[in-house]
Each structure stands twice: as structure tokens, then as C-alpha cells.
Amino acid sequence: MNDRQYDPYAPQVQLVGYDEYGRPVYQQVQPQQQTYDPYAQPQEPQQPQQPQQQQGYGYDAPYVPQQSTYDPYAQQQPQQPQQFPQQDYGYDHGAAQQPAVQAPSVPEPAVAPEASPVVPHQRRDEHGESGERDYRTEQFSFIEEPDEDSEDVIDWLKFSESRSERREEAKRRGRNRVVALVVALALVAVGGVGYLWYAGKLPFLSSSSDTKKGATATGPQKRDVIEIDLHNTKAGGTSTALLVNNATTQQGTTVLLPNSLSVPNDDGSRTTLGKSVGADGSQGTRDSLSSLLGAKITGTWRLDTPYLENLVDLVGNIDISTDAEVPAAKQGGDPVVKKGDDQTLSGPMAVAYATYKGPGEAETKQLQRFGAVMYGVLRKISDDPKAATVTIQTLAQILDPSLPDSDLGASLAKLAEHAKTGAYKTALLPVQPDGTLSQQASDSVVKDVLGGRIGGGADKGTSVQVGVKNASGNAKATESARVALVNGGYAFIDAGNSAAEATSQVLYADPAQKAKAVEVAKTLGLPDSAVTQGKAAANADVSVVIGKDYKVAQ
């Protein structure tokens, strides 16, 4: 256990106990002078004096390795031990560096003559002559020194830990708030862009209003046009409109056609739209409008007032703004329809408002109310073609062969989609008092909405469009010019009457049309001097003003 060399001259010491730090305390042993007799009989050892009890060390006196009857655990009285300098007796240097401790002296026990001296390098234990001592746990005492600053240190550590945790928690909550804010802003941005795209308000997309206008002016467009005729079965009369679905610009329009509009008959004569609907039927009226407006009308939907009433009830009433109060049928009763914004109309109320024309009002007022009702219906009808078709089939009305229920349902579904997104408008076709169309009508409605040309015909053939205005004062002059032009292969357009003029004129706006204008003059029997460049009618290639010098054919 200890490899140090034995020093025979070193003073002999005896372990007498341990100090309060657990370090061993030794006492010098006075050797006894005796003569060793190897053949002598062993004698009984003398009874050593009982050591007095040690105080303040927490352990009893250790076992003394000499062969004696000394009781190491007996109670002894403390005495002042003799101090010795700390020397290197085979123990750890670290223990030698500890401060010196005053250990109490213990009276020397009697030693048997035959006992061998005890040195630090030879320790005896209970089970052998020498070797390491078998120390037991109860022989040691560990004393905790009270530390006045320990509780303060613990409190400071707890405070520092809790402060760090609060700081980390605050940082974590701050990061969560930033992430939530970024996500919210991203959702708002995506929703805003989606709404603008859905509403067609993004400037860089073709669905915007500016792009739509550019497409109207520059490129061909795909349109679906159907005619709707409302027949008032109680009071009589009709109201006509065109439902236009522009698939290119994603725009829907209701074009209101006044009954005073002059439309051509099959024989080239003129009649009003109201008379044509009642006399010629759906096919004749549709062909006349196609020829006049230069737009292809795919079908006709005849809608009698009872069916309109059922249609409004099927879609669950309509909400529109009314510009007039519809009085009750009986005197003094509550009005059927009140005037104001966001009025909810049932089926009977919608029919009453669509057919109402106040005293002294123009025909166009009633026509505009019909257009408002149709807009309300389109906003409530389903934009699914199958569901819209079921709604039409539920009406159980007999439809025109040109427009079966599946085609009508698909067309109404497309129009309903535009109406629900706000891409829908209602336009009135301007008509002059004589029933003819003005330049404004040609530019704003016929060309932009319908994509046609007045008098151009649905197929827009190669025939020259000739507009004839009678300024001769002779009513027969118009019919005579019509016959001559039709027989000559020209398309006749009745431009109405004007104040009397002395000479006839053949006008052309485009210099490319000069040769055609000369041929028209020859066909009507007019001299070449009558041909001049000027402002021709917007709906005709060549315009003719018949003066008093025109000779009516007999």
C-alpha cells in the first residue's frame, strides 16, 4: 500500500484518533528497554489504562495494534496531546498540505514485552498481523460547514434561470407574432389579387376593362346573341331585347330594342319591330333584325308574362332598384311595387313592374324596366348550365325550335355568370323618330356590342349597302328607288325622309367607294355629276339623297 522505505530511526508513533476533518492523529510511543528471550514463555499482557473519551470529534478512539487488552472504544477523558510536525509517512501529500489540527493527547497504553514496534508502514488490523486497516463507515464523520451565502447563491441562480426563461419565452412569442403577421399579410395579398383577377380589374390581364375595350376595337370577337320577346297576355303589346354574351371579353349585355325601330320585310318594305313581332312571328323578326343590325341571332325566346311570373318565383324573387311606383289595380289600394333601391319583387310584382308605363311616359321607360327585371333574374338564376336548364324545363313552356331548352339554359348560365360578377350592362338602342338608327346607335351599340353593321346583313356579303333618304316630297320616290336598287343587286337601306331638296346626290365617304357610287347613280338614272365625296350614312357604303329631279318609274 505504501512503497516508501522503512526508517528504523524514525520515532515510533501510535494512532490515537481522528480530528474533526477525518485526518488521523498520532502519538509518539516510548519504547521499553527489555531483553528479548526467544525461549521465554509468553506472558500475559498488562491491562492498559483506559483512555478518556474524546470530545468534539464524532468518533471513538481507533484500534491500537499492539497485543494488549486495550479497548479502543472505551470512554476516555480528553487530554492535551503532544504535537508533532507533519512528516511524510507514506500518506498523500495533499493531506499533508491541510492546516495542522490540535489533537488531544491520549495516555500511553501498556505494551507487552513481546510486541513489535508499530510504524506507519506496518499497520495491523483485526484479521492479520499487518496490512491495511479495515476502516468502517461509522468510524468517519463528515461535518457540513454552514455557508451564509449558500441561500443567496441559490436565490440568484433561480432568479437568473427564471429571467433567462422569460427572455427566451418573450423571444419565442415575438417570433410567433412575426410569423402570424407574415402569414396574414400573405393571405390578404393573395385574396386581394384573387378578387381583382375575379373582378377583371388587373391591368395586365386580358380580362380587365381596358383590355376588353382594346379587343372590341381591334380584333374579332365571339358572341352569342338570342332574341327575347315579352308578350303581355293581359294588356297586350310586346317588348323585345337582345341578350348578348361576349365570350371574348367575358361581358354580358342586354340590348333593348324599341318597338318603333324600322326593320325590313322580306320584300324590302319597311315595318316597325312591334308589328313584325306580332305579324311575322319569331322567324321573320329574327331575320329582319339580323339583316338590319348585321349580327347573327341564334334563336328566339318567347316569354309570356305568366311564364315570367313563374320564372321569378322559381329563382326565389329578385332584388332590383325601381324608378317608379306601380299603383294597385283598385283605387286607394297599396301600391304593387314601391319606388326605391333594393326592392324585393315576387313573380306578380316583377311582371307588374316590367310592363308598367306611366301616364305620359315614353315607350323606352317601360322597356328599361323590363331590362331591369331581366337583370335581376339573371343574377338569381344558376350559372351552372345543367341547373339553369332544369329551371327552364320546370317552366313547362313550349319553346321555339331555334332555341331548345338545353341551348337556352346554357346561354342563360353564361349570362348569369357575368351578371353575378358585375360584368353585365344594359344598353338602349337609340332610334330616331322615324324609326331609323342614328350614327350614335351605329357606333355605341351595333358596332361595339353586337359587332355588326347597320344594313350589313347577318352574313355580310359582297353587295353594296345603299342608304336612301327621300327629299323629293314624293312618297313614291322611295319605293321606286328601292325596286331599282334591289333589281341591280344592291342592298337597300331606308334612311327615312328629310326636307325637300332640288337636286339628288350620291355620296361616298371612302374614296375606294367612288366607283360603286357611280354605278349606283347610273342604276337610279342620275348623272355622274351627282356623285360627290361627302359624309355618307354610317350604316351604308353609299348614301343617296333623292331630290325633286329624280324621276319616279311608272
C-alpha positions as CSV (number, residue, x, y, z in Angstrom):
1,M,0.0,0.0,0.0
2,N,2.9,2.3,0.6
3,D,6.2,1.9,-1.3
4,R,8.3,4.2,1.0
5,Q,11.5,2.8,2.6
6,Y,11.3,1.9,6.3
7,D,13.3,4.2,8.5
8,P,14.4,2.3,11.7
9,Y,15.4,5.5,13.3
10,A,12.2,7.3,12.9
11,P,10.2,7.9,16.1
12,Q,7.5,5.4,16.8
13,V,4.0,6.8,16.8
14,Q,0.6,5.4,17.7
15,L,-2.7,6.3,16.1
16,V,-4.9,7.8,18.8
17,G,-7.9,9.0,16.8
18,Y,-9.1,11.4,14.1
19,D,-9.6,15.1,14.1
20,E,-12.8,16.9,13.0
21,Y,-11.7,16.8,9.4
22,G,-11.2,13.0,9.4
23,R,-7.4,13.1,9.4
24,P,-5.5,10.6,11.7
25,V,-3.8,11.9,14.9
26,Y,-0.7,10.0,16.1
27,Q,1.1,10.0,19.4
28,Q,4.8,9.1,19.9
29,V,5.3,5.8,21.7
30,Q,8.1,5.5,24.2
31,P,10.0,2.2,23.5
32,Q,10.6,-0.1,26.5
33,Q,14.0,-1.4,27.2
34,Q,13.8,-5.1,27.5
35,T,15.8,-8.2,26.8
36,Y,14.4,-10.4,24.3
37,D,14.4,-14.1,25.2
38,P,13.4,-16.2,22.3
39,Y,12.9,-19.2,24.6
40,A,10.9,-17.4,27.2
41,Q,7.3,-18.2,27.7
42,P,4.8,-15.6,26.6
43,Q,3.4,-13.6,29.4
44,E,0.0,-12.1,29.8
45,P,-0.1,-8.6,28.7
46,Q,-0.7,-5.9,31.2
47,Q,-4.0,-4.2,31.3
48,P,-3.6,-0.7,29.8
49,Q,-5.0,2.3,31.2
50,Q,-8.4,3.2,29.8
51,P,-8.2,6.2,27.5
52,Q,-10.5,9.0,28.3
53,Q,-13.4,9.9,26.0
54,Q,-12.6,12.2,23.1
55,Q,-14.9,15.1,22.7
56,G,-15.9,17.0,19.6
57,Y,-14.6,14.5,17.0
58,G,-17.7,12.4,16.4
59,Y,-15.8,9.0,16.6
60,D,-14.3,6.7,19.3
61,A,-10.6,6.1,19.6
62,P,-9.2,3.8,17.0
63,Y,-7.9,0.3,17.5
64,V,-4.3,0.1,18.8
65,P,-2.4,-2.6,17.0
66,Q,-0.3,-3.8,20.0
67,Q,-1.2,-7.1,21.6
68,S,-2.8,-5.9,24.7
69,T,-6.2,-5.8,26.3
70,Y,-6.6,-2.2,25.5
71,D,-10.2,-1.4,24.5
72,P,-10.1,1.2,21.7
73,Y,-13.8,2.0,22.1
74,A,-13.8,2.6,25.8
75,Q,-14.7,6.1,27.1
76,Q,-11.7,8.2,27.8
77,Q,-11.1,11.6,29.2
78,P,-9.6,14.1,26.7
79,Q,-6.1,15.2,27.3
80,Q,-3.8,17.6,25.5
81,P,-1.8,15.5,23.0
82,Q,1.8,16.2,22.2
83,Q,2.2,17.9,18.9
84,F,4.4,16.6,16.2
85,P,5.3,18.2,12.8
86,Q,3.6,16.7,9.8
87,Q,6.1,14.3,8.1
88,D,5.8,12.1,5.1
89,Y,4.9,8.7,6.4
90,G,3.6,7.3,3.3
91,Y,0.4,9.4,3.0
92,D,-0.7,11.6,0.3
93,H,0.9,15.0,0.0
94,G,-2.4,16.6,-0.4
95,A,-3.4,15.6,3.1
96,A,-0.1,17.0,4.4
97,Q,-0.9,20.4,3.0
98,Q,-4.1,20.7,5.1
99,P,-3.7,23.0,8.1
100,A,-2.4,21.5,11.3
101,V,-5.0,20.5,13.9
102,Q,-4.5,20.3,17.6
103,A,-5.4,16.7,18.7
104,P,-6.0,15.8,22.3
105,S,-3.3,13.6,23.9
106,V,-4.2,10.1,24.9
107,P,-2.3,8.3,27.8
108,E,0.1,5.7,26.6
109,P,-1.2,2.2,26.9
110,A,1.0,-0.6,28.3
111,V,2.8,-2.5,25.7
112,A,3.6,-6.2,26.1
113,P,7.3,-7.1,26.0
114,E,7.0,-9.3,23.0
115,A,5.0,-6.7,20.9
116,S,6.8,-5.5,17.9
117,P,7.1,-1.7,17.3
118,V,4.4,-0.1,15.2
119,V,5.5,2.1,12.4
120,P,3.5,4.0,9.8
121,H,4.5,1.4,7.1
122,Q,3.2,-1.5,9.2
123,R,-0.4,-1.3,10.2
124,R,-2.2,-4.1,11.9
125,D,-5.8,-4.9,11.6
126,E,-8.3,-7.1,13.2
127,H,-7.7,-10.0,10.9
128,G,-4.0,-10.1,10.3
129,E,-0.6,-9.2,11.6
130,S,-0.1,-6.2,9.2
131,G,-1.6,-4.6,6.3
132,E,-4.3,-2.1,5.6
133,R,-6.7,-1.3,8.4
134,D,-10.4,-2.3,7.8
135,Y,-12.0,1.1,8.3
136,R,-15.8,1.1,8.7
137,T,-18.2,3.8,7.7
138,E,-19.3,4.5,11.2
139,Q,-15.7,5.5,12.1
140,F,-15.9,8.6,9.8
141,S,-17.8,11.8,10.4
142,F,-18.5,14.4,7.7
143,I,-19.3,17.8,9.1
144,E,-21.0,20.3,6.9
145,E,-19.8,23.8,7.4
146,P,-22.7,26.3,7.3
147,D,-22.4,28.7,4.4
148,E,-24.1,32.0,4.9
149,D,-24.0,32.8,1.2
150,S,-25.4,29.5,0.0
151,E,-29.1,30.6,0.1
152,D,-28.2,33.8,-1.6
153,V,-26.4,32.0,-4.4
154,I,-29.3,29.6,-4.8
155,D,-31.7,32.5,-5.0
156,W,-29.5,34.3,-7.5
157,L,-29.3,31.1,-9.7
158,K,-33.1,30.7,-9.6
159,F,-33.5,34.4,-10.5
160,S,-31.0,34.2,-13.4
161,E,-32.7,31.0,-14.6
162,S,-36.2,32.4,-14.5
163,R,-35.0,35.6,-16.1
164,S,-33.4,33.7,-19.0
165,E,-36.6,31.6,-19.4
166,R,-38.7,34.7,-19.5
167,R,-36.4,36.2,-22.1
168,E,-36.5,33.1,-24.3
169,E,-40.3,32.9,-23.9
170,A,-40.6,36.6,-25.0
171,K,-38.4,35.9,-28.0
172,R,-40.4,32.8,-28.9
173,R,-43.7,34.8,-28.7
174,G,-42.2,37.6,-30.8
175,R,-41.2,35.1,-33.5
176,N,-44.7,33.6,-33.4
177,R,-46.2,37.0,-33.8
178,V,-44.0,37.9,-36.8
179,V,-44.8,34.6,-38.5
180,A,-48.5,35.1,-37.9
181,L,-48.3,38.6,-39.3
182,V,-46.4,37.5,-42.4
183,V,-49.0,34.7,-43.0
184,A,-51.9,37.1,-42.5
185,L,-50.4,39.7,-44.9
186,A,-49.7,36.9,-47.5
187,L,-53.3,35.7,-47.2
188,V,-54.6,39.3,-47.6
189,A,-52.4,39.9,-50.6
190,V,-53.4,36.6,-52.3
191,G,-57.1,37.3,-51.5
192,G,-56.8,40.9,-52.9
193,V,-55.1,39.7,-56.1
194,G,-57.7,36.9,-56.5
195,Y,-60.5,39.3,-56.1
196,L,-59.1,41.7,-58.6
197,W,-58.5,38.9,-61.0
198,Y,-62.0,37.6,-60.5
199,A,-63.5,41.0,-61.0
200,G,-61.3,41.6,-64.1
201,K,-59.6,44.7,-62.6
202,L,-56.0,43.7,-63.0
203,P,-54.4,46.0,-65.6
204,F,-52.0,43.3,-67.0
205,L,-54.7,40.7,-67.7
206,S,-56.9,40.4,-70.7
207,S,-60.0,40.4,-68.5
208,S,-59.6,44.0,-67.4
209,S,-61.8,46.6,-68.8
210,D,-59.1,48.4,-70.8
211,T,-58.2,45.2,-72.5
212,K,-61.8,44.5,-73.2
213,K,-62.1,47.9,-74.9
214,G,-58.9,47.2,-76.9
215,A,-60.3,43.8,-78.0
216,T,-63.5,45.4,-79.1
217,A,-61.7,47.9,-81.3
218,T,-59.0,45.7,-82.9
219,G,-59.9,42.0,-83.0
220,P,-62.8,39.7,-83.9
221,Q,-64.9,38.5,-81.0
222,K,-67.1,35.5,-80.4
223,R,-70.6,36.5,-79.5
224,D,-73.8,34.6,-78.7
225,V,-77.0,36.6,-79.3
226,I,-80.5,35.5,-78.6
227,E,-83.7,37.4,-79.0
228,I,-86.3,37.6,-76.2
229,D,-89.8,38.7,-76.8
230,L,-92.0,39.5,-73.8
231,H,-95.7,39.1,-74.6
232,N,-98.2,40.9,-72.2
233,T,-101.1,38.4,-72.2
234,K,-103.4,40.8,-70.2
235,A,-102.9,44.3,-71.6
236,G,-101.4,43.2,-75.0
237,G,-98.2,44.5,-76.5
238,T,-94.6,43.2,-76.7
239,S,-91.2,44.1,-75.5
240,T,-88.1,43.0,-77.3
241,A,-84.5,42.8,-76.2
242,L,-81.3,41.0,-77.3
243,L,-79.2,39.0,-74.7
244,V,-75.6,39.2,-75.8
245,N,-72.8,37.0,-74.4
246,N,-69.4,38.1,-75.5
247,A,-67.2,35.1,-74.8
248,T,-64.0,37.0,-75.9
249,T,-64.3,39.9,-73.4
250,Q,-66.3,38.0,-70.8
251,Q,-69.0,40.6,-70.9
252,G,-72.8,40.3,-70.9
253,T,-75.2,42.9,-72.3
254,T,-79.0,43.3,-72.6
255,V,-79.7,45.5,-75.7
256,L,-83.2,47.0,-75.5
257,L,-85.0,47.4,-78.9
258,P,-87.8,50.0,-79.1
259,N,-91.0,48.8,-80.9
260,S,-90.7,51.9,-83.2
261,L,-87.5,50.5,-84.7
262,S,-87.9,50.3,-88.5
263,V,-87.0,46.8,-89.8
264,P,-87.1,45.5,-93.4
265,N,-89.6,42.9,-94.6
266,D,-88.8,40.0,-96.9
267,D,-89.9,42.1,-99.9
268,G,-87.7,45.0,-98.9
269,S,-90.5,47.1,-97.5
270,R,-90.2,48.7,-94.0
271,T,-92.2,47.9,-90.9
272,T,-91.8,48.5,-87.2
273,L,-90.4,46.0,-84.8
274,G,-93.6,45.8,-82.8
275,K,-95.7,45.0,-85.8
276,S,-93.1,42.5,-87.0
277,V,-93.1,40.5,-83.7
278,G,-96.9,40.2,-83.9
279,A,-97.3,39.5,-87.6
280,D,-94.2,37.8,-88.9
281,G,-93.5,35.7,-85.8
282,S,-90.2,34.7,-84.3
283,Q,-88.5,33.6,-87.5
284,G,-89.4,36.7,-89.6
285,T,-88.5,39.1,-86.9
286,R,-85.2,37.4,-86.2
287,D,-84.2,37.5,-89.8
288,S,-85.2,41.2,-90.1
289,L,-83.1,42.1,-87.1
290,S,-80.1,40.1,-88.3
291,S,-80.4,41.9,-91.7
292,L,-80.7,45.4,-90.1
293,L,-78.0,45.1,-87.4
294,G,-75.6,42.9,-89.3
295,A,-75.4,40.5,-86.3
296,K,-76.3,36.8,-86.3
297,I,-79.1,36.0,-83.9
298,T,-79.0,32.3,-83.0
299,G,-82.6,31.9,-81.6
300,T,-85.7,33.5,-80.2
301,W,-87.1,33.0,-76.7
302,R,-90.8,33.9,-76.4
303,L,-91.6,34.7,-72.8
304,D,-95.2,35.4,-71.9
305,T,-96.0,37.3,-68.7
306,P,-97.3,34.2,-66.8
307,Y,-94.0,32.4,-67.5
308,L,-92.0,35.4,-66.4
309,E,-94.0,35.3,-63.2
310,N,-93.2,31.7,-62.6
311,L,-89.6,32.2,-63.5
312,V,-89.1,34.9,-60.9
313,D,-90.8,32.6,-58.3
314,L,-88.5,29.7,-59.2
315,V,-85.3,31.7,-58.7
316,G,-86.6,32.9,-55.3
317,N,-87.7,36.5,-56.1
318,I,-85.4,39.3,-57.4
319,D,-83.8,42.4,-55.8
320,I,-83.7,45.5,-58.0
321,S,-83.9,49.2,-57.8
322,T,-87.2,50.7,-59.0
323,D,-87.6,54.1,-60.6
324,A,-91.4,54.3,-60.3
325,E,-94.2,53.2,-58.0
326,V,-96.7,50.8,-59.6
327,P,-100.2,51.6,-58.3
328,A,-102.7,48.9,-57.3
329,A,-105.4,47.8,-59.7
330,K,-108.1,49.0,-57.2
331,Q,-108.4,52.7,-56.4
332,G,-106.9,53.5,-52.9
333,G,-105.1,50.2,-52.5
334,D,-101.4,49.8,-51.6
335,P,-99.0,50.1,-54.5
336,V,-98.0,46.9,-56.0
337,V,-94.3,48.0,-56.3
338,K,-92.7,50.7,-54.3
339,K,-90.1,53.1,-55.6
340,G,-86.7,52.8,-54.2
341,D,-83.4,50.9,-54.1
342,D,-83.0,47.2,-53.3
343,Q,-86.7,46.3,-53.7
344,T,-87.6,42.7,-53.4
345,L,-90.1,41.7,-56.1
346,S,-92.0,38.5,-56.3
347,G,-93.3,37.0,-59.5
348,P,-96.5,39.1,-59.8
349,M,-94.7,42.2,-58.7
350,A,-91.9,41.7,-61.3
351,V,-94.5,41.3,-64.1
352,A,-96.3,44.4,-63.0
353,Y,-93.1,46.4,-62.9
354,A,-91.7,45.0,-66.2
355,T,-94.9,46.0,-68.1
356,Y,-95.7,49.3,-66.4
357,K,-95.7,52.5,-68.4
358,G,-96.8,55.6,-66.5
359,P,-99.0,58.3,-67.9
360,G,-97.2,60.4,-70.4
361,E,-94.0,58.3,-70.3
362,A,-92.1,57.3,-73.4
363,E,-92.0,53.7,-74.5
364,T,-88.4,53.5,-73.6
365,K,-89.2,53.9,-69.9
366,Q,-91.2,50.7,-69.9
367,L,-88.5,49.0,-71.9
368,Q,-85.9,49.9,-69.4
369,R,-88.0,48.4,-66.5
370,F,-88.2,45.2,-68.5
371,G,-84.4,45.2,-68.8
372,A,-84.1,45.7,-65.0
373,V,-86.3,42.7,-64.3
374,M,-84.3,40.5,-66.7
375,Y,-81.0,41.7,-65.0
376,G,-82.5,40.7,-61.6
377,V,-83.5,37.3,-63.0
378,L,-80.0,36.6,-64.4
379,R,-78.4,37.5,-61.0
380,K,-80.6,34.8,-59.3
381,I,-80.6,32.0,-61.8
382,S,-77.9,29.4,-61.5
383,D,-74.7,29.8,-63.5
384,D,-74.5,26.0,-63.9
385,P,-75.8,25.0,-67.4
386,K,-77.5,21.9,-66.1
387,A,-79.2,23.6,-63.2
388,A,-80.3,26.5,-65.5
389,T,-81.7,24.0,-68.0
390,V,-83.7,22.3,-65.2
391,T,-85.1,25.7,-64.3
392,I,-86.2,26.3,-67.9
393,Q,-87.7,22.8,-68.1
394,T,-89.7,23.5,-64.9
395,L,-91.5,26.3,-66.6
396,A,-93.0,23.7,-69.0
397,Q,-93.4,26.2,-71.8
398,I,-93.2,25.4,-75.5
399,L,-90.0,26.9,-76.9
400,D,-89.1,28.0,-80.4
401,P,-87.4,25.3,-82.4
402,S,-84.5,27.6,-82.9
403,L,-83.7,27.6,-79.2
404,P,-84.2,24.3,-77.4
405,D,-84.1,24.2,-73.6
406,S,-80.5,22.9,-73.4
407,D,-79.2,25.7,-75.5
408,L,-81.3,28.3,-73.7
409,G,-80.2,27.0,-70.3
410,A,-76.5,27.2,-71.4
411,S,-76.9,30.7,-72.7
412,L,-78.7,31.9,-69.5
413,A,-76.0,30.3,-67.3
414,K,-73.2,32.2,-69.1
415,L,-75.2,35.4,-68.8
416,A,-75.8,34.7,-65.1
417,E,-72.1,34.3,-64.5
418,H,-71.4,37.7,-66.0
419,A,-74.3,39.3,-64.0
420,K,-73.1,37.9,-60.7
421,T,-69.5,39.2,-61.2
422,G,-70.7,42.7,-62.2
423,A,-69.6,42.2,-65.9
424,Y,-73.0,43.0,-67.2
425,K,-74.8,46.1,-68.5
426,T,-78.0,47.2,-70.2
427,A,-78.0,49.3,-73.3
428,L,-80.8,51.0,-75.1
429,L,-80.6,51.1,-78.9
430,P,-81.1,54.8,-79.9
431,V,-83.9,55.1,-82.5
432,Q,-84.8,58.3,-84.3
433,P,-88.4,59.5,-84.5
434,D,-88.8,58.0,-88.0
435,G,-87.6,54.6,-86.7
436,T,-84.2,54.7,-88.3
437,L,-80.9,54.4,-86.5
438,S,-78.6,57.2,-85.8
439,Q,-74.8,57.5,-86.0
440,Q,-74.7,57.1,-82.2
441,A,-76.5,53.8,-82.5
442,S,-74.1,52.5,-85.1
443,D,-71.0,53.4,-83.0
444,S,-72.1,52.6,-79.4
445,V,-74.4,49.6,-79.7
446,V,-74.4,48.0,-83.1
447,K,-70.6,48.0,-83.7
448,D,-69.3,47.8,-80.1
449,V,-71.9,45.5,-78.5
450,L,-73.2,43.4,-81.4
451,G,-70.1,43.6,-83.6
452,G,-72.3,44.3,-86.6
453,R,-73.0,47.0,-89.1
454,I,-76.4,48.5,-89.8
455,G,-77.8,47.1,-93.0
456,G,-74.8,44.8,-93.4
457,G,-76.8,41.6,-93.1
458,A,-76.0,38.6,-90.9
459,D,-73.6,37.2,-93.4
460,K,-72.1,40.5,-94.7
461,G,-72.0,39.5,-98.4
462,T,-70.3,41.4,-101.2
463,S,-73.4,43.5,-102.1
464,V,-73.0,47.3,-101.7
465,Q,-75.1,48.8,-98.9
466,V,-77.1,51.8,-100.2
467,G,-78.9,54.1,-97.9
468,V,-81.8,56.1,-99.5
469,K,-83.2,59.2,-98.0
470,N,-86.3,60.8,-99.6
471,A,-86.0,64.6,-100.0
472,S,-88.2,64.9,-103.1
473,G,-91.5,65.4,-101.4
474,N,-93.0,62.4,-103.3
475,A,-93.7,59.3,-101.1
476,K,-93.5,57.0,-104.2
477,A,-89.8,58.0,-104.8
478,T,-88.5,55.8,-102.0
479,E,-90.3,52.7,-103.3
480,S,-89.2,53.4,-106.9
481,A,-85.6,53.7,-105.8
482,R,-85.8,50.5,-103.7
483,V,-87.1,48.4,-106.6
484,A,-84.3,49.8,-108.9
485,L,-81.6,49.1,-106.4
486,V,-82.7,45.6,-105.4
487,N,-83.0,44.6,-109.1
488,G,-79.5,46.0,-109.6
489,G,-78.1,43.7,-106.8
490,Y,-77.7,46.3,-104.1
491,A,-78.8,46.1,-100.5
492,F,-81.4,48.7,-99.9
493,I,-81.5,50.7,-96.6
494,D,-84.3,53.0,-95.9
495,A,-82.8,56.2,-94.3
496,G,-86.2,57.9,-93.9
497,N,-87.3,61.3,-95.2
498,S,-85.8,64.8,-95.0
499,A,-86.5,68.3,-96.1
500,A,-87.1,68.8,-99.8
501,E,-84.1,69.4,-102.0
502,A,-83.9,70.4,-105.6
503,T,-81.2,68.0,-106.8
504,S,-80.3,64.5,-106.0
505,Q,-76.9,63.4,-104.5
506,V,-74.9,60.2,-104.4
507,L,-72.4,60.4,-101.5
508,Y,-69.5,58.3,-100.6
509,A,-67.1,58.7,-97.6
510,D,-64.3,56.3,-98.7
511,P,-62.5,57.2,-101.9
512,A,-62.4,53.5,-102.6
513,Q,-66.2,53.5,-102.9
514,K,-66.3,56.2,-105.7
515,A,-66.6,53.6,-108.5
516,K,-69.5,52.0,-106.7
517,A,-71.2,55.3,-106.2
518,V,-71.0,56.0,-109.9
519,E,-72.7,52.6,-110.6
520,V,-75.4,53.4,-108.1
521,A,-76.1,56.7,-109.8
522,K,-76.4,55.0,-113.2
523,T,-78.8,52.4,-111.7
524,L,-81.1,55.3,-110.4
525,G,-80.8,57.2,-113.6
526,L,-78.8,60.1,-112.1
527,P,-75.9,61.8,-113.9
528,D,-72.3,61.3,-112.9
529,S,-72.2,64.9,-111.6
530,A,-74.5,63.9,-108.8
531,V,-71.7,61.7,-107.4
532,T,-69.6,63.5,-104.8
533,Q,-67.5,62.7,-101.8
534,G,-69.1,63.6,-98.5
535,K,-70.4,62.2,-95.3
536,A,-72.3,59.0,-96.0
537,A,-74.5,57.2,-93.6
538,A,-72.7,55.1,-91.1
539,N,-74.7,52.0,-91.9
540,A,-74.2,52.2,-95.7
541,D,-71.4,52.2,-98.2
542,V,-73.1,54.7,-100.4
543,S,-75.8,57.2,-99.4
544,V,-78.4,58.6,-101.9
545,V,-80.5,61.7,-101.3
546,I,-83.4,61.8,-103.7
547,G,-84.2,65.3,-104.8
548,K,-87.0,66.8,-106.9
549,D,-85.1,66.0,-110.1
550,Y,-85.5,62.2,-109.5
551,K,-87.9,60.6,-112.0
552,V,-90.1,58.0,-110.4
553,A,-90.5,54.9,-112.6
554,Q,-94.0,54.4,-113.9
